[in-house]
Amino acid sequence: MRTLCITLGDPCGLGPELVTRHFLDSGESTDRFLLIGPVPALDRELARLGAARFFTPIDSPDQISDKGPGVYIHQPSELDGVRFPPGAPCREGGLSAGVSMDAAIDVLQSGLAQGLLTCPLNKAMLNAAGFDFPGHTEFLAEKLGVGRDNVCMHLCGHDPDDPSPKLRVSLVTTHPRLRDVPALVTGERILHCLRLTADFLERLGLDGPIGVCGLNPHAGESGRIGDEEITTVVPALEQARAEGIDVAGPIPGDTIFHFAAKGQYPAVLAMYHDQGLAPLKLLHFSRAVNVTLGLPYPRTSPDHGTGYDLVGTGEASIDSFRAALDMLRKLVGEAE
């Protein structure tokens, strides 16, 4: 039986609502789910919805091994008695997100769970609580001993009920200032992201070339408006092909996504954040999944933020959460 771990993220945001609404509607499961976060945040949502508990509290994550299929929750002791006001950013929300992440990492490393889904957190509040990480990706990479430079952020449209082509986008750079991007786009980094993306596609059973964006407009026009394609991107693609990775490019960013959306490229490697994620969110805003490539354990997340303004309104979509959970199941595979 596989065990999937889910952190509630910032409990002042949408995480508790997404988890509650999903499990109230999902029915029976053959999986074990270990939620990590404050129990009162889930009870708050249950009270709002007039529903009974769908989960069983456990004192220690170790106890999950003796449980059957179902939903269980562990509240780290550091969160006992802490209040989490819904719908507003606060240090306590960042504390809960960080403490829950630490506990989830211990769960993964001890073999108690095979994959992790993280609900949204607020990066500023995470830092205010004393966790010096830009977000989940860097937190996981460092704590799991991989290193920030050895993971790749990947976002993909995912709908288990719709087989039509979806955009899948890996990023060479994540959240630097735009003026810092060219220096961060190195041949080594491009090649590393291509390797991780190719492995991800193989795990999903997808074939076809990874389309690679140029850095400059029109992919540099043969060096007339930038030479990074010639000096950096092309040599990295040649090395990728020598390793047996199917790649195409560099292709101008203003055209590649048209063809990728039609299925010509099962994934695209974009050079910077908005180049890749603007078209993806245009098409898959409510059903996009964030996947961290390069970690020793599968990790997914809904592709949206804490949504403080939507907390308690019932208007938030849970489609991205459900897509993230379905993707996690695919990446973990069936339990032995």
C-alpha positions as CSV (number, residue, x, y, z in Angstrom):
1,M,0.0,0.0,0.0
2,R,1.5,3.4,-0.9
3,T,1.5,6.3,1.4
4,L,1.3,9.8,0.1
5,C,2.2,12.8,2.3
6,I,0.4,16.1,2.0
7,T,1.4,19.3,3.8
8,L,-1.2,21.9,4.5
9,G,1.1,24.8,3.5
10,D,0.1,28.1,5.0
11,P,-3.0,27.3,7.0
12,C,-4.1,30.9,6.8
13,G,-4.5,30.3,3.0
14,L,-6.4,27.9,0.8
15,G,-4.5,24.7,1.7
16,P,-6.9,23.4,4.4
17,E,-9.9,24.2,2.2
18,L,-8.5,22.4,-0.8
19,V,-7.7,19.3,1.3
20,T,-11.0,19.3,3.0
21,R,-13.1,19.7,-0.1
22,H,-11.2,17.1,-2.0
23,F,-11.4,14.4,0.6
24,L,-15.0,15.1,1.5
25,D,-15.9,14.5,-2.2
26,S,-13.4,11.8,-3.2
27,G,-14.9,8.7,-1.5
28,E,-13.0,5.6,-0.7
29,S,-9.3,5.1,-1.6
30,T,-6.9,2.2,-1.5
31,D,-4.1,4.7,-0.5
32,R,-2.9,6.0,2.9
33,F,-2.7,9.8,3.1
34,L,-0.6,11.4,5.8
35,L,-1.5,15.1,6.2
36,I,0.9,17.3,8.1
37,G,-0.2,20.6,9.6
38,P,-2.5,22.1,12.3
39,V,-5.7,20.1,13.0
40,P,-7.7,23.3,14.0
41,A,-7.3,24.6,10.4
42,L,-9.1,21.6,9.0
43,D,-11.7,21.7,11.8
44,R,-12.4,25.3,10.8
45,E,-13.2,24.2,7.3
46,L,-15.3,21.3,8.4
47,A,-17.3,23.7,10.7
48,R,-17.8,26.0,7.8
49,L,-19.1,23.2,5.6
50,G,-21.1,21.5,8.3
51,A,-19.2,18.2,7.8
52,A,-17.7,15.5,10.0
53,R,-14.0,14.7,10.2
54,F,-12.6,12.7,7.3
55,F,-9.3,12.2,9.0
56,T,-7.8,10.5,12.1
57,P,-5.1,12.3,14.1
58,I,-2.0,10.4,15.0
59,D,0.6,11.4,17.5
60,S,3.7,10.4,15.5
61,P,4.2,9.8,11.7
62,D,5.6,6.4,12.6
63,Q,2.1,5.2,13.4
64,I,1.1,5.5,9.8
65,S,2.8,2.1,9.0
66,D,0.2,0.3,11.1
67,K,-2.8,1.9,9.5
68,G,-5.0,0.8,6.7
69,P,-6.2,2.9,3.8
70,G,-7.5,6.3,4.8
71,V,-6.6,9.9,5.8
72,Y,-4.5,10.6,8.8
73,I,-3.0,13.8,10.2
74,H,0.0,14.6,12.3
75,Q,0.3,18.0,13.9
76,P,3.9,18.8,14.8
77,S,4.2,19.8,18.5
78,E,5.7,23.2,17.5
79,L,2.2,24.1,16.3
80,D,0.3,23.2,19.5
81,G,-1.7,26.2,20.7
82,V,-0.7,28.5,17.8
83,R,-3.5,30.4,16.2
84,F,-3.8,30.8,12.4
85,P,-6.2,33.5,11.4
86,P,-7.8,32.6,8.0
87,G,-7.4,34.9,5.0
88,A,-4.5,37.0,6.2
89,P,-0.7,36.6,5.9
90,C,1.1,36.3,9.2
91,R,4.3,34.9,10.6
92,E,2.4,32.0,12.2
93,G,1.3,30.8,8.8
94,G,4.9,30.7,7.6
95,L,5.9,28.9,10.8
96,S,3.3,26.2,10.2
97,A,4.4,25.8,6.5
98,G,8.1,25.5,7.5
99,V,7.6,23.2,10.4
100,S,5.3,21.0,8.4
101,M,7.9,20.8,5.6
102,D,10.6,19.7,8.0
103,A,8.3,17.0,9.3
104,A,7.4,15.9,5.7
105,I,11.1,15.6,4.8
106,D,11.6,13.3,7.8
107,V,8.7,11.2,6.7
108,L,10.1,10.8,3.2
109,Q,13.6,10.0,4.3
110,S,12.4,7.5,6.8
111,G,10.5,5.6,4.1
112,L,7.1,6.2,5.7
113,A,5.8,7.9,2.5
114,Q,6.7,7.6,-1.2
115,G,5.7,11.0,-2.4
116,L,4.8,14.5,-1.3
117,L,2.2,17.1,-2.3
118,T,2.7,20.5,-0.9
119,C,-0.1,23.0,-0.5
120,P,0.7,26.7,-1.1
121,L,2.8,28.8,1.2
122,N,3.7,32.5,1.4
123,K,7.4,33.0,0.8
124,A,7.6,36.2,2.7
125,M,5.9,34.7,5.8
126,L,8.1,31.6,5.5
127,N,11.1,33.9,5.7
128,A,9.6,35.9,8.6
129,A,9.3,32.6,10.5
130,G,13.0,32.0,10.2
131,F,13.1,29.6,7.2
132,D,15.6,31.1,4.8
133,F,14.3,29.6,1.5
134,P,12.6,31.3,-1.5
135,G,10.0,28.6,-1.6
136,H,9.2,24.9,-1.5
137,T,11.6,23.9,-4.3
138,E,14.7,25.3,-2.7
139,F,13.6,24.1,0.8
140,L,13.3,20.5,-0.5
141,A,16.5,20.6,-2.6
142,E,18.7,21.7,0.3
143,K,17.1,19.7,3.1
144,L,17.2,16.5,1.0
145,G,20.8,17.1,0.1
146,V,20.4,17.7,-3.6
147,G,21.3,21.4,-3.7
148,R,19.3,24.2,-5.3
149,D,21.2,24.1,-8.6
150,N,20.5,20.4,-9.2
151,V,16.7,20.6,-9.4
152,C,14.5,21.9,-12.2
153,M,11.1,23.5,-11.8
154,H,8.6,22.0,-14.2
155,L,4.9,22.9,-14.6
156,C,2.4,21.0,-16.7
157,G,-1.2,21.1,-17.6
158,H,-2.8,17.9,-16.3
159,D,-6.3,16.6,-16.5
160,P,-6.8,12.9,-16.0
161,D,-10.2,13.1,-17.8
162,D,-8.9,14.9,-20.9
163,P,-6.4,13.2,-23.1
164,S,-5.8,16.2,-25.4
165,P,-2.3,17.6,-25.7
166,K,-1.0,19.7,-22.7
167,L,1.8,22.1,-22.3
168,R,4.6,20.9,-20.1
169,V,7.3,23.4,-19.4
170,S,10.7,23.1,-17.6
171,L,12.6,26.2,-16.6
172,V,16.3,26.8,-16.9
173,T,16.0,29.7,-14.4
174,T,13.2,30.2,-11.8
175,H,12.8,33.5,-10.0
176,P,15.8,35.8,-10.7
177,R,15.5,39.4,-11.8
178,L,15.2,39.5,-15.6
179,R,18.4,41.4,-16.0
180,D,20.3,38.5,-14.3
181,V,18.9,35.7,-16.5
182,P,21.5,35.7,-19.4
183,A,24.4,35.0,-17.0
184,L,22.4,32.1,-15.4
185,V,21.6,30.5,-18.7
186,T,24.6,28.2,-19.1
187,G,25.2,25.2,-21.2
188,E,25.6,23.0,-18.1
189,R,22.3,24.2,-16.7
190,I,20.5,23.7,-20.0
191,L,21.8,20.2,-20.3
192,H,21.0,19.3,-16.7
193,C,17.4,20.5,-17.2
194,L,17.1,18.5,-20.5
195,R,18.2,15.3,-18.7
196,L,15.7,15.8,-15.9
197,T,12.9,16.6,-18.4
198,A,13.7,13.6,-20.6
199,D,13.5,11.3,-17.5
200,F,10.2,12.9,-16.5
201,L,8.7,12.3,-19.9
202,E,9.9,8.7,-19.9
203,R,8.2,8.1,-16.6
204,L,5.0,9.4,-18.1
205,G,5.4,7.3,-21.2
206,L,5.6,10.2,-23.5
207,D,7.7,10.3,-26.8
208,G,8.9,13.1,-29.0
209,P,11.4,15.9,-29.0
210,I,11.8,18.4,-26.1
211,G,11.4,21.8,-27.7
212,V,14.0,24.3,-26.5
213,C,13.3,28.0,-26.5
214,G,15.8,30.6,-27.6
215,L,16.8,33.2,-25.0
216,N,16.6,36.2,-27.4
217,P,13.6,37.3,-29.6
218,H,13.5,35.2,-32.7
219,A,16.1,32.9,-31.1
220,G,18.7,35.6,-31.9
221,E,18.2,35.6,-35.7
222,S,21.6,33.9,-36.3
223,G,23.4,36.2,-33.9
224,R,22.0,39.5,-35.2
225,I,20.0,40.3,-32.0
226,G,22.0,38.2,-29.5
227,D,24.5,35.3,-29.7
228,E,23.6,33.2,-26.7
229,E,21.8,30.7,-28.9
230,I,25.1,30.2,-30.9
231,T,27.5,30.2,-28.0
232,T,25.5,28.5,-25.3
233,V,22.2,26.9,-26.4
234,V,23.2,25.1,-29.5
235,P,26.3,23.4,-28.0
236,A,24.1,22.2,-25.1
237,L,21.6,20.7,-27.6
238,E,24.4,19.0,-29.5
239,Q,25.6,17.4,-26.3
240,A,22.1,16.3,-25.4
241,R,21.7,14.6,-28.7
242,A,25.0,12.9,-28.2
243,E,23.5,11.5,-25.0
244,G,20.4,10.2,-26.8
245,I,18.0,12.9,-25.7
246,D,15.5,13.9,-28.4
247,V,15.6,17.7,-28.7
248,A,14.6,20.4,-31.1
249,G,15.7,24.0,-31.2
250,P,16.5,26.6,-30.4
251,I,13.0,27.8,-31.4
252,P,11.7,31.4,-30.9
253,G,9.6,31.7,-27.8
254,D,6.8,33.4,-29.7
255,T,6.1,30.4,-31.9
256,I,7.2,27.2,-30.0
257,F,4.2,27.1,-27.7
258,H,1.7,27.1,-30.6
259,F,3.2,23.8,-31.8
260,A,3.7,22.4,-28.3
261,A,0.0,23.0,-27.6
262,K,-0.9,20.9,-30.6
263,G,1.3,18.0,-29.4
264,Q,4.4,18.5,-31.5
265,Y,6.6,18.8,-28.4
266,P,5.6,16.8,-25.3
267,A,7.6,19.3,-23.2
268,V,9.3,22.7,-23.7
269,L,12.4,24.0,-22.0
270,A,12.1,27.7,-21.4
271,M,14.9,30.0,-20.5
272,Y,13.1,32.1,-17.9
273,H,10.0,32.2,-15.8
274,D,7.5,34.3,-17.8
275,Q,8.7,33.0,-21.2
276,G,7.4,29.5,-20.2
277,L,4.7,30.1,-17.7
278,A,2.7,32.8,-19.3
279,P,1.5,30.5,-22.2
280,L,1.1,27.6,-19.8
281,K,-1.1,29.5,-17.4
282,L,-3.1,31.0,-20.3
283,L,-4.2,27.4,-21.3
284,H,-4.1,25.5,-18.0
285,F,-4.5,28.1,-15.3
286,S,-6.9,25.9,-13.1
287,R,-5.3,22.6,-13.9
288,A,-1.6,23.1,-13.8
289,V,0.7,21.2,-11.6
290,N,4.2,22.2,-10.2
291,V,6.6,19.3,-10.2
292,T,10.2,19.5,-8.8
293,L,12.5,17.4,-11.1
294,G,15.7,16.1,-9.6
295,L,14.6,15.2,-6.1
296,P,14.9,11.7,-4.7
297,Y,11.2,11.6,-4.1
298,P,8.2,12.7,-6.3
299,R,6.9,16.1,-5.3
300,T,4.0,18.0,-6.8
301,S,2.0,21.1,-5.9
302,P,-1.0,23.0,-7.1
303,D,0.2,25.8,-9.4
304,H,-1.3,28.7,-7.5
305,G,-0.6,30.7,-4.3
306,T,-2.2,30.9,-0.9
307,G,-5.3,32.8,-2.3
308,Y,-6.0,34.6,1.0
309,D,-8.8,36.6,-0.6
310,L,-10.6,33.5,-1.5
311,V,-10.4,31.8,1.9
312,G,-13.8,31.0,3.3
313,T,-15.7,32.1,0.1
314,G,-16.1,28.6,-1.4
315,E,-15.1,30.1,-4.8
316,A,-11.6,28.6,-5.0
317,S,-11.1,25.9,-7.6
318,I,-9.8,22.6,-6.4
319,D,-8.9,21.4,-9.9
320,S,-5.2,22.1,-9.6
321,F,-5.0,20.3,-6.2
322,R,-6.7,17.3,-7.7
323,A,-4.4,17.4,-10.8
324,A,-1.4,17.6,-8.5
325,L,-2.6,14.6,-6.5
326,D,-3.3,12.5,-9.6
327,M,0.2,13.4,-11.0
328,L,1.8,12.4,-7.7
329,R,0.0,9.0,-7.9
330,K,1.4,8.5,-11.5
331,L,4.9,9.4,-10.4
332,V,4.9,7.2,-7.3
333,G,3.4,4.3,-9.2
334,E,1.6,1.4,-7.6
335,A,2.8,0.2,-4.2
336,E,4.7,-3.1,-4.1
